[in-house]
Amino acid sequence: MTAPEDVSRYLQAGPHVDSDHPAVRALAQETTNGISSVRERAVALYYAVRDGFRYDPYAIQAIDRCFTASVVIEAGSGFCVSKAALLAATARAAGIPARVGFADVKNHLTSPRLRDLMETDEFVYHGYTELWIDDRWVKATPAFNRTLCDKAGVRPLEFDGQNDSLFHPLDQSGRKHMEYLRDHGSRPDVPVGEILAAWEQVYPKMATWGQQHISANFEQEAVSELPAS
């Protein structure tokens, strides 16, 4: 018989999954107050992170700080990795073991501006969260907030705490949306050095991303690219 997995290390705070940060602990407490079930707490936290913080790919910079959970709360927005770190951090603060996972994905519906900046529609080291619920790991992807999905014609990802929540291959009109290419596994914390090294190989303009953030609005770009009805 296989010994049960020791998940205690996935309850400890890390540099980026900073579950001991006061703002993270406050969000976890506010969101899960009065909820006793682990699964229901995890679901509540998922929606709090998914919809409470705007998805902003222009927030990506080649600096350590932008990958940190508490910074998402401070900014009110984040990108896939930092929002995954925030879900993991709030889960740990609520007593739920959590870790961050990574995969390369192709976003067929990314905006032309973002595609020009990245020079590809491949998102390397896309981040998601894994939560320990009912003695197993369940994947959750809190990246795209509902308002963005509604504007872009993409079905928002739901999470029930039992089934993996991963990107849909098609949007609501049947267009190709997200394609999973490669899996990089999961980590207790965000491997920033590993991610930046991979990005340097794929994204020639990465050094200028922070400058682009000043005037960019990804949600507005998503709306402008919707086909005319």
Backbone bond lengths (Angstrom), bond angles and torsions (degrees), N, CA, C in turn:
res aa  C-N    CA-C-N  psi(-1)  N-CA   C-N-CA  omega(-1)  CA-C   N-CA-C  phi
1 M - - - 1.465 - - 1.533 109.37 -
2 T 1.321 116.42 134.97 1.452 121.82 179.74 1.524 110.19 -73.68
3 A 1.341 115.67 133.76 1.463 119.92 179.31 1.522 109.59 -67.71
4 P 1.323 118.03 144.97 1.462 120.32 178.43 1.529 110.80 -63.14
5 E 1.328 116.34 145.06 1.459 121.17 -178.32 1.521 110.59 -69.54
6 D 1.340 115.77 136.31 1.462 120.88 175.32 1.529 107.76 -86.91
7 V 1.313 116.43 108.65 1.461 120.64 -175.99 1.520 112.06 -104.40
8 S 1.327 116.82 12.05 1.469 119.93 -174.62 1.524 112.40 -61.89
9 R 1.331 117.92 -31.45 1.472 118.70 -178.89 1.523 111.71 -68.40
10 Y 1.328 116.67 -18.72 1.459 120.33 179.50 1.529 112.40 -86.63
11 L 1.335 114.67 12.77 1.463 120.71 171.46 1.528 111.56 -107.68
12 Q 1.328 116.13 -5.92 1.458 120.91 -175.66 1.531 110.88 -89.27
13 A 1.315 115.93 143.89 1.467 120.79 177.69 1.520 110.60 -68.64
14 G 1.335 115.56 147.93 1.455 121.69 176.51 1.513 110.33 -127.36
15 P 1.327 117.51 178.00 1.463 120.92 -179.37 1.530 113.58 -59.90
16 H 1.333 116.74 -36.02 1.467 121.01 -177.60 1.526 112.22 -110.54
17 V 1.308 116.49 -35.43 1.464 120.45 170.22 1.527 105.37 -88.04
18 D 1.332 115.08 70.95 1.472 120.96 -170.43 1.529 110.89 -87.78
19 S 1.312 114.05 72.67 1.468 121.45 -176.28 1.523 113.01 -68.29
20 D 1.318 117.08 -11.74 1.466 120.21 177.82 1.526 112.22 -92.36
21 H 1.319 118.43 -0.11 1.459 121.07 179.22 1.532 109.42 -69.74
22 P 1.328 118.66 137.03 1.471 120.43 -177.52 1.528 114.06 -55.50
23 A 1.331 117.87 -38.95 1.469 120.30 -179.10 1.522 111.09 -68.63
24 V 1.326 116.67 -36.47 1.470 120.85 177.99 1.519 109.77 -68.05
25 R 1.308 116.75 -45.18 1.464 120.66 179.99 1.524 111.18 -63.60
26 A 1.332 116.31 -38.17 1.467 119.98 179.40 1.523 110.82 -65.97
27 L 1.336 117.45 -42.27 1.460 120.89 178.72 1.527 110.96 -63.93
28 A 1.322 116.71 -42.56 1.460 120.69 178.63 1.523 111.36 -62.50
29 Q 1.321 116.08 -43.89 1.466 120.44 -179.69 1.521 110.91 -65.37
30 E 1.312 116.71 -46.81 1.460 121.18 -179.41 1.528 111.47 -60.64
31 T 1.332 116.22 -39.67 1.460 121.08 -175.05 1.520 112.53 -75.97
32 T 1.326 118.01 -35.52 1.463 121.43 -172.62 1.524 113.51 -104.99
33 N 1.303 117.72 2.22 1.463 120.79 -178.08 1.530 111.03 -55.58
34 G 1.324 116.38 124.05 1.458 121.70 178.54 1.510 114.77 85.37
35 I 1.333 118.22 -1.16 1.469 121.49 179.69 1.522 108.25 -101.48
36 S 1.312 117.55 118.75 1.464 120.71 -175.52 1.524 113.24 -92.86
37 S 1.317 118.27 -33.18 1.457 122.42 -176.29 1.527 110.95 -71.50
38 V 1.326 116.34 133.70 1.462 121.06 177.31 1.527 110.21 -60.00
39 R 1.299 117.12 -45.70 1.468 120.35 -178.69 1.518 111.03 -61.87
40 E 1.321 117.60 -43.97 1.465 120.42 -178.98 1.524 111.71 -68.42
41 R 1.335 116.88 -33.37 1.463 119.39 175.63 1.522 110.50 -66.04
42 A 1.332 115.64 -42.47 1.465 120.22 179.39 1.526 111.44 -62.56
43 V 1.318 116.77 -41.89 1.467 121.08 179.32 1.523 110.29 -64.63
44 A 1.318 116.86 -44.12 1.464 120.35 179.90 1.527 111.03 -61.55
45 L 1.318 116.63 -41.52 1.466 120.29 179.28 1.523 111.16 -66.77
46 Y 1.317 116.45 -38.03 1.476 119.80 178.87 1.524 110.63 -57.26
47 Y 1.322 117.02 -50.16 1.467 120.14 -177.42 1.521 111.85 -69.94
48 A 1.328 117.13 -31.06 1.463 120.06 177.02 1.524 110.90 -64.04
49 V 1.331 116.36 -39.61 1.461 120.67 179.93 1.524 110.85 -79.73
50 R 1.324 117.21 -42.42 1.466 119.69 -178.46 1.520 111.71 -59.25
51 D 1.329 116.80 -49.16 1.464 120.61 -171.85 1.520 114.07 -101.07
52 G 1.310 117.47 -17.09 1.458 119.80 -178.38 1.516 113.75 -82.90
53 F 1.349 116.40 -11.87 1.462 120.83 -176.55 1.528 109.09 -137.60
54 R 1.314 114.97 120.47 1.462 121.86 -173.82 1.528 111.03 -66.55
55 Y 1.328 115.27 138.63 1.465 120.58 174.60 1.525 108.97 -74.49
56 D 1.324 116.95 125.92 1.459 121.22 -177.19 1.526 109.55 -140.75
57 P 1.350 117.22 95.59 1.468 119.38 -179.84 1.517 112.68 -66.81
58 Y 1.342 117.42 -19.13 1.458 120.30 178.89 1.531 112.12 -78.10
59 A 1.326 116.51 -3.63 1.465 120.34 175.13 1.524 111.79 -77.99
60 I 1.332 116.16 -9.14 1.462 120.18 -178.44 1.522 110.09 -70.03
61 Q 1.314 115.82 127.76 1.458 122.16 172.62 1.521 108.04 -139.69
62 A 1.315 115.33 156.28 1.461 120.42 -179.18 1.522 110.26 -82.29
63 I 1.331 115.81 51.33 1.455 121.42 177.78 1.522 108.64 -132.12
64 D 1.310 115.09 149.73 1.455 121.61 -173.71 1.526 112.55 -59.64
65 R 1.324 117.22 -38.91 1.460 122.27 -170.86 1.525 113.25 -62.77
66 C 1.317 118.26 -33.40 1.464 119.97 -172.32 1.528 113.02 -70.61
67 F 1.324 117.50 -9.22 1.467 121.59 179.67 1.532 112.44 -92.92
68 T 1.315 118.08 2.88 1.460 122.38 -168.24 1.524 112.76 -94.77
69 A 1.313 116.47 136.73 1.469 122.58 -175.98 1.518 112.32 -56.92
70 S 1.313 117.90 -50.37 1.465 120.58 -175.38 1.521 112.31 -64.30
71 V 1.327 117.94 -24.96 1.464 121.19 178.56 1.535 110.65 -68.26
72 V 1.321 117.13 -31.15 1.471 120.67 175.86 1.532 109.62 -62.15
73 I 1.321 116.54 -43.41 1.464 119.96 178.09 1.525 110.19 -62.90
74 E 1.308 116.17 -43.68 1.468 121.48 179.82 1.529 111.39 -60.91
75 A 1.340 116.90 -42.73 1.461 121.32 -175.67 1.519 113.04 -85.38
76 G 1.330 117.12 -23.97 1.461 120.89 -175.24 1.511 112.86 80.80
77 S 1.327 116.67 7.71 1.465 121.36 -178.62 1.518 108.74 -159.64
78 G 1.332 115.61 167.72 1.451 121.11 177.62 1.507 109.83 -172.65
79 F 1.317 116.38 176.41 1.462 120.25 176.10 1.518 109.01 -105.72
80 C 1.318 117.18 -175.03 1.471 119.85 -169.00 1.524 112.94 -57.91
81 V 1.336 117.81 -42.69 1.465 119.83 -177.01 1.525 111.24 -68.96
82 S 1.327 116.82 -46.14 1.468 118.52 -177.53 1.526 111.81 -69.06
83 K 1.344 117.88 -33.75 1.464 119.42 176.38 1.526 110.84 -70.77
84 A 1.326 117.51 -34.69 1.469 120.29 174.56 1.522 110.14 -64.64
85 A 1.338 116.46 -39.93 1.467 120.15 177.09 1.520 110.75 -64.10
86 L 1.341 116.62 -37.66 1.469 119.42 179.20 1.526 111.12 -66.46
87 L 1.323 117.82 -42.64 1.464 119.16 177.66 1.523 110.43 -62.30
88 A 1.332 117.03 -42.45 1.464 120.20 178.23 1.528 110.85 -63.09
89 A 1.334 116.61 -41.38 1.473 120.26 -178.12 1.520 111.80 -66.78
90 T 1.345 117.06 -44.71 1.465 118.82 179.66 1.526 110.92 -67.06
91 A 1.331 116.52 -34.68 1.464 119.42 176.90 1.524 110.45 -62.49
92 R 1.317 116.98 -47.21 1.467 119.78 178.80 1.527 111.24 -60.89
93 A 1.339 115.31 -40.34 1.466 118.92 178.42 1.515 111.41 -63.41
94 A 1.333 117.07 -25.03 1.460 122.00 178.73 1.527 112.13 -95.43
95 G 1.335 116.49 9.64 1.460 120.54 176.16 1.511 115.17 85.43
96 I 1.333 118.04 16.29 1.462 122.48 -179.44 1.525 109.00 -109.04
97 P 1.336 118.82 118.19 1.466 119.77 177.11 1.531 110.40 -57.49
98 A 1.320 116.56 137.96 1.461 120.51 -177.02 1.521 109.88 -151.77
99 R 1.322 115.13 152.84 1.459 121.07 177.03 1.527 109.07 -146.09
100 V 1.319 116.73 169.95 1.463 120.80 -178.70 1.524 109.71 -109.69
101 G 1.338 115.59 137.30 1.457 121.95 179.82 1.519 110.59 -117.13
102 F 1.345 115.42 161.56 1.455 119.80 -173.96 1.532 111.12 -141.40
103 A 1.326 114.40 143.04 1.457 120.95 177.71 1.522 108.58 -151.33
104 D 1.319 117.51 152.84 1.458 121.93 171.11 1.518 107.82 -88.85
105 V 1.335 116.74 132.08 1.461 121.20 -179.42 1.524 109.73 -131.30
106 K 1.313 115.78 154.62 1.461 122.43 173.47 1.525 107.63 -108.50
107 N 1.335 115.76 118.70 1.460 121.41 179.37 1.526 108.60 -97.47
108 H 1.321 116.45 102.18 1.464 120.94 -176.78 1.521 112.52 -70.60
109 L 1.326 118.22 -14.46 1.460 121.59 -175.37 1.527 112.61 -116.00
110 T 1.308 117.86 21.92 1.454 119.06 177.75 1.529 109.91 -67.00
111 S 1.323 117.05 158.30 1.462 120.48 -176.30 1.527 110.75 -73.93
112 P 1.339 117.99 150.89 1.468 120.66 177.97 1.524 112.93 -57.06
113 R 1.335 117.05 -38.25 1.463 119.66 -179.67 1.520 110.76 -63.73
114 L 1.337 116.79 -45.09 1.456 119.73 -179.65 1.530 110.36 -67.76
115 R 1.329 116.68 -38.53 1.460 120.13 178.34 1.535 110.50 -63.34
116 D 1.331 117.01 -39.49 1.463 120.22 178.34 1.523 110.94 -65.73
117 L 1.322 116.30 -39.71 1.460 120.62 179.47 1.524 110.88 -65.43
118 M 1.338 115.93 -43.44 1.460 120.92 -177.56 1.525 112.38 -82.42
119 E 1.346 116.57 -23.21 1.458 124.17 -174.87 1.523 111.83 62.35
120 T 1.319 116.16 27.77 1.460 122.93 177.07 1.517 108.05 -171.17
121 D 1.333 117.27 162.52 1.461 120.49 172.16 1.528 110.34 -106.65
122 E 1.337 115.67 16.44 1.464 121.02 177.47 1.522 109.68 -96.18
123 F 1.316 115.88 125.47 1.461 122.16 178.86 1.532 107.90 -101.68
124 V 1.320 115.30 107.76 1.463 121.74 -176.61 1.532 109.42 -86.47
125 Y 1.313 115.64 132.87 1.469 122.90 -177.03 1.531 111.07 60.30
126 H 1.334 115.50 46.85 1.468 119.77 166.82 1.527 107.83 -58.85
127 G 1.332 116.33 139.89 1.460 120.38 -176.68 1.511 114.06 -106.72
128 Y 1.325 115.62 142.62 1.461 123.02 172.23 1.526 107.45 -140.01
129 T 1.310 117.28 -179.87 1.464 121.98 -177.04 1.520 109.89 -121.19
130 E 1.311 116.50 146.41 1.462 121.87 170.56 1.522 108.55 -118.51
131 L 1.331 115.99 128.82 1.454 122.76 -177.00 1.528 109.80 -116.25
132 W 1.326 116.33 138.99 1.467 121.82 -179.28 1.527 108.12 -88.60
133 I 1.330 115.45 103.30 1.462 121.71 -176.35 1.531 108.53 -130.28
134 D 1.315 116.50 127.01 1.469 121.58 179.35 1.532 111.45 54.20
135 D 1.331 115.70 44.82 1.466 123.29 173.71 1.524 114.38 65.75
136 R 1.323 116.42 30.68 1.464 119.58 173.97 1.527 109.25 -157.66
137 W 1.334 114.99 159.57 1.453 120.88 179.28 1.527 110.43 -85.05
138 V 1.322 115.62 132.21 1.466 121.94 177.98 1.527 107.91 -123.26
139 K 1.324 116.62 130.39 1.460 121.77 -177.50 1.532 111.08 -83.51
140 A 1.330 115.68 140.85 1.458 121.95 177.21 1.527 108.43 -139.92
141 T 1.328 116.22 136.85 1.468 121.67 -176.36 1.525 109.20 -120.88
142 P 1.338 118.70 96.60 1.464 121.03 -173.79 1.529 114.08 -92.98
143 A 1.332 118.30 17.98 1.465 120.79 -169.62 1.529 113.57 -64.20
144 F 1.347 117.38 -57.48 1.464 120.29 -169.72 1.528 111.49 -89.32
145 N 1.329 116.66 115.41 1.463 120.98 176.80 1.526 110.92 -69.18
146 R 1.335 116.35 156.35 1.464 121.29 -174.32 1.526 112.38 -59.75
147 T 1.316 117.90 -39.89 1.469 118.90 -177.75 1.524 110.66 -62.96
148 L 1.318 117.80 -38.78 1.462 120.49 176.05 1.520 110.53 -63.32
149 C 1.330 116.90 -46.03 1.460 120.72 -179.19 1.529 111.62 -61.17
150 D 1.331 116.18 -43.71 1.461 120.05 179.83 1.526 110.98 -61.47
151 K 1.313 116.65 -42.21 1.459 120.48 -178.81 1.527 111.99 -69.37
152 A 1.330 116.34 -34.66 1.463 120.95 -175.50 1.526 113.00 -90.19
153 G 1.343 118.05 -4.69 1.457 120.29 -178.95 1.515 113.44 73.36
154 V 1.336 115.82 28.37 1.464 122.22 179.60 1.520 108.76 -110.41
155 R 1.326 116.70 137.00 1.456 119.76 177.80 1.529 110.06 -67.75
156 P 1.321 118.31 125.88 1.472 119.45 176.93 1.518 110.34 -65.94
157 L 1.309 115.81 144.71 1.461 120.29 178.54 1.520 109.99 -76.59
158 E 1.316 116.06 126.88 1.460 121.30 176.79 1.530 108.83 -98.43
159 F 1.320 116.63 162.46 1.458 121.87 -179.08 1.515 109.45 -144.09
160 D 1.332 116.55 126.76 1.459 120.46 -178.76 1.528 112.79 -113.32
161 G 1.326 116.68 3.20 1.451 120.18 179.10 1.513 114.01 78.52
162 Q 1.322 117.34 1.68 1.463 121.63 -180.00 1.520 112.73 -121.05
163 N 1.331 116.42 -35.61 1.458 121.81 -177.89 1.525 110.63 -112.23
164 D 1.326 116.18 146.87 1.453 120.33 177.35 1.519 110.56 -60.41
165 S 1.322 116.41 137.56 1.461 123.18 178.12 1.522 107.91 -109.17
166 L 1.335 115.82 99.71 1.463 122.67 -177.32 1.520 109.59 -125.11
167 F 1.328 116.26 159.50 1.460 121.27 -175.65 1.527 112.36 -57.28
168 H 1.334 115.38 144.62 1.456 121.71 176.51 1.528 110.32 -75.34
169 P 1.326 118.18 141.53 1.470 119.92 177.32 1.529 112.73 -71.11
170 L 1.349 117.35 -24.86 1.466 121.59 -177.77 1.519 110.15 -127.11
171 D 1.347 116.64 154.05 1.456 119.49 173.70 1.521 109.26 -88.87
172 Q 1.327 117.81 -173.45 1.460 120.86 -174.82 1.526 112.76 -69.82
173 S 1.334 117.28 -16.32 1.469 121.09 178.15 1.517 112.54 -97.10
174 G 1.329 116.86 2.06 1.453 120.68 179.43 1.520 114.30 88.79
175 R 1.334 117.01 5.15 1.455 119.89 176.92 1.528 110.13 -77.33
176 K 1.325 116.80 149.89 1.447 120.13 175.49 1.518 109.53 -60.31
177 H 1.327 115.91 134.08 1.457 119.81 -179.57 1.514 110.53 -115.44
178 M 1.334 117.97 -80.04 1.459 120.67 -173.02 1.527 110.67 -121.44
179 E 1.313 115.29 135.84 1.462 121.89 -179.48 1.522 108.64 -127.19
180 Y 1.328 117.50 123.43 1.455 121.88 177.97 1.527 109.29 -82.00
181 L 1.335 116.13 128.62 1.456 121.61 -174.57 1.525 113.11 -107.29
182 R 1.320 116.89 -52.45 1.461 122.17 -176.26 1.512 110.16 -141.87
183 D 1.327 116.25 145.23 1.458 121.58 179.27 1.528 109.15 -106.68
184 H 1.330 116.87 134.44 1.466 121.62 178.93 1.524 112.33 -109.56
185 G 1.310 117.35 6.53 1.454 120.27 177.59 1.519 112.75 77.58
186 S 1.326 116.15 -172.34 1.460 122.50 -175.90 1.521 110.68 -117.48
187 R 1.347 115.04 160.66 1.462 122.14 -178.25 1.533 109.57 -139.78
188 P 1.328 117.45 156.13 1.467 119.30 173.32 1.522 112.53 -66.02
189 D 1.342 116.97 -30.09 1.458 121.69 179.23 1.530 108.08 -141.20
190 V 1.314 116.28 174.50 1.459 121.35 -178.40 1.534 109.46 -75.10
191 P 1.340 119.06 121.85 1.472 121.84 179.22 1.531 110.02 -83.59
192 V 1.321 116.43 76.81 1.461 121.44 -170.85 1.524 112.32 -57.68
193 G 1.321 117.84 -45.94 1.454 120.39 -179.70 1.516 112.72 -59.48
194 E 1.310 116.03 -42.77 1.468 122.04 178.72 1.525 110.88 -62.93
195 I 1.328 116.32 -42.53 1.461 120.85 -179.26 1.521 110.94 -67.32
196 L 1.328 117.41 -47.22 1.461 120.20 -178.30 1.522 111.64 -63.75
197 A 1.313 117.15 -36.25 1.470 120.24 177.61 1.522 110.84 -63.39
198 A 1.340 116.21 -40.40 1.468 120.11 177.87 1.526 110.66 -67.96
199 W 1.326 116.80 -41.60 1.466 120.50 -179.19 1.527 111.56 -63.57
200 E 1.310 117.05 -37.85 1.464 120.27 -179.57 1.523 111.57 -60.90
201 Q 1.331 116.37 -29.26 1.459 120.94 179.84 1.526 112.15 -78.62
202 V 1.342 116.42 -26.00 1.469 120.47 -171.25 1.521 112.83 -104.55
203 Y 1.335 117.23 -34.28 1.471 121.53 -171.73 1.535 110.93 -113.77
204 P 1.329 117.81 96.64 1.470 120.73 -178.04 1.522 113.89 -61.86
205 K 1.340 118.17 -28.37 1.458 121.35 -175.89 1.530 113.11 -97.41
206 M 1.325 117.29 16.27 1.457 120.52 -173.38 1.527 112.24 -56.96
207 A 1.325 118.28 -33.27 1.458 121.26 -176.90 1.525 112.52 -65.21
208 T 1.341 117.41 -19.80 1.471 120.33 -177.28 1.521 112.86 -100.71
209 W 1.319 118.79 0.94 1.464 120.44 -175.07 1.518 112.29 -59.80
210 G 1.322 117.09 -39.51 1.457 120.26 -179.75 1.515 112.12 -61.08
211 Q 1.321 117.34 -36.05 1.457 121.16 178.18 1.525 111.30 -67.41
212 Q 1.333 116.99 -36.57 1.454 121.74 -179.11 1.527 111.91 -65.29
213 H 1.329 116.49 -26.29 1.462 120.82 -174.79 1.528 112.86 -64.74
214 I 1.325 116.71 -22.96 1.459 120.77 -173.43 1.529 111.93 -58.40
215 S 1.332 117.71 -44.25 1.457 120.33 -173.00 1.522 113.76 -115.75
216 A 1.313 118.23 1.99 1.460 120.75 -174.73 1.524 111.81 -86.90
217 N 1.327 116.13 144.82 1.466 122.35 175.99 1.522 107.28 -137.91
218 F 1.337 115.53 100.81 1.461 119.42 -173.00 1.520 112.18 -65.00
219 E 1.326 117.72 -37.76 1.467 119.45 179.33 1.522 110.80 -62.98
220 Q 1.321 117.76 -41.32 1.454 120.75 179.02 1.523 110.67 -65.91
221 E 1.324 116.70 -37.75 1.460 120.64 176.88 1.525 110.18 -63.46
222 A 1.336 116.15 -40.11 1.469 119.97 -179.97 1.519 110.69 -62.27
223 V 1.332 117.30 -40.98 1.466 121.56 179.62 1.514 110.50 -65.71
224 S 1.343 116.80 -43.45 1.449 119.78 -176.21 1.517 112.95 -66.47
225 E 1.350 116.71 -20.79 1.458 119.82 -178.17 1.521 113.48 -94.81
226 L 1.352 117.73 0.19 1.458 119.45 177.33 1.523 109.97 -67.27
227 P 1.347 119.08 140.80 1.452 120.88 177.88 1.519 110.88 -65.87
228 A 1.317 116.00 145.96 1.460 120.31 179.35 1.516 110.67 -64.14
229 S 1.341 116.42 139.86 1.468 120.23 -178.93 1.509 110.66 -92.45
